[in-house]
Amino acid sequence: MKFIDIHNHFAWDIDDGMESREQAEIALKKAYADGVRVIVSTPHFIPGKQDKNDVAFMNQRIEELKVLAKQYGIEVYSGSEIFLDDDFLDMLDQELFNTLAGSGYALCEFDVRKDIEKNEEAENVLYEFEVRNMIPVIAHVERYFHKGLNLNRVQEWIDNGYVIQINRTSLLGMHGETAKKNAWKLIHSGMAHVVASDAHRADGNRVCKLSDAYEMVVKEVGKENADILFYRNPLHLIQNEEIEDLHIVKKKSFFDIFKRR
């Protein structure tokens, strides 16, 4: 199986991701061996902390990554992960960010340290992308709900046309039990669109690897749904196309059996 990873931090020495070119090379080799053939490089773009010169340098590093990755059989596109802080509107208005591969989709994140259930402005923040003719791809949604997933709120985001991205590390339980439960609930409810690595390192837990999570998803909801999450929807994002929904068949419960009698 071949994969497309639309959320990672391969571009080295510009954020909390890969620390050096050498580390990026190691990570690229491992990613290729795992089946990753395309990545969108999404370094952290932090409003209020980065000016035009910073963004220009970060984009130059992404260009260097593109050249490097070709040597290892991986195609790289430009992107960014926009941190939704108090200054994010200035960053949007000054266009100091990258959409995913130049598409109308923009990867963004809330502060994972804060429970989003206490954030009453989240929907207003996401709407600012809409009015600028962009579709927000909400990074690692499962990590924002610290006391369990609010399906109604996530459904509202989906109804608005937003894209729900899950981290591979959450599915494997590397961000704790709550994030793991949230991630799988999103998939079983048909409310996930993309699984990505959010890779930060060449070794350890946060690496660019997708095959292990893919096999788990295949066992849980079937190969077609896994292909949608790990390849087809990531490709749709890059090509600026409409994404697909999962095809989840609800499992029959014990009580459903008796309802037919």
Summary of the structure (lengths in Angstrom):
residues: 261
radius of gyration: 18.1
end to end distance: 43.3
largest distance: 69.9
contacts: 888
relative contact order: 0.15
helix: 44%
strand: 14%
